[in-house]
Amino acid sequence: MRLMATASKHNKGTVIIEGQEIVITNPNKLLWPELGISKITYLEKLLQLAPYLLEYCRNRYLTTIRFPNGYAGKSFYQKNAPEPTPDFVKTAVLEGIQYVHLDSVPTLLWLGNLACLEFHPSFHRIGEQLPEEWLIDIDPSRDPEPRIMEAAEAIGEALDKMGIRSVPKTSGATGVQIYVPIEHGYTFEQLRSIGLFVARYAVQKHPKLFTIERLKKDRGSLIYIDYLQHWYGKTLSAPYTPRARKDATVSTPLLWEEVARRCDIREFSLLTIESRLSEQGDLIKRVPPQNLDKVLAFVQSAAP
């Protein structure tokens, strides 16, 4: 889909999306210069991603990362809604912070125009305390990390042995996250207890691959299993968010067969995601919400 902005002499333009007028500033500014991705092209890519990205940002507290001069320039985290905030942009307050509620295409394009290149939603819905899904973050200590898909496969196999179906997802940066759709009602504490069990098992079975050492300086070349990041008020990269990386990568759910062939995270980018989504759709939706009652009972019985 192409955006046709009505240009003005001040290097601005406007587009009408779902009845809302969005001002586009500096539409020709290059956000990924090496790939020739300008702001207007980026907004077109966001339009393609919108049905998928909004699915995982709607009804969440949203943190964005803004790169006013492109992915390689200075950046800053944006938690409070940028001002002036258009009337069509909804917000939600958590612990004194006025977060953007990303629930519409006009809001997405407004954020895109502000050079928000990354979208990081909360794990819980607005006004709720319980998690909406469960994620284990597999975080390499070096970049690039050629063993990252091997690591993802090992965690996936561990979950599979526990009867838990999961979806591997590139972070879009250097890591992989294991995404588990869950039945509603589990607490962050319960999911963390399972995460710790899985992490300890993986470290014991693959001591030359994994660590649960929190401090990066003490990890060496080992891959960190971050079971702690999944918590109330914290965030991770949303499925289908772009990332501010040289290759314009997108956080992309994968098939386990792709993990087995050791796919490259850089394969999944703003330049390739449209064709992938048309072929595969949303891979997360193929996995039904998982019941973790038996696993929780086992983990709790095995706890020292």
Summary of the structure (lengths in Angstrom):
residues: 304
radius of gyration: 19.8
end to end distance: 56.2
largest distance: 69.6
contacts: 950
relative contact order: 0.15
helix: 32%
strand: 27%
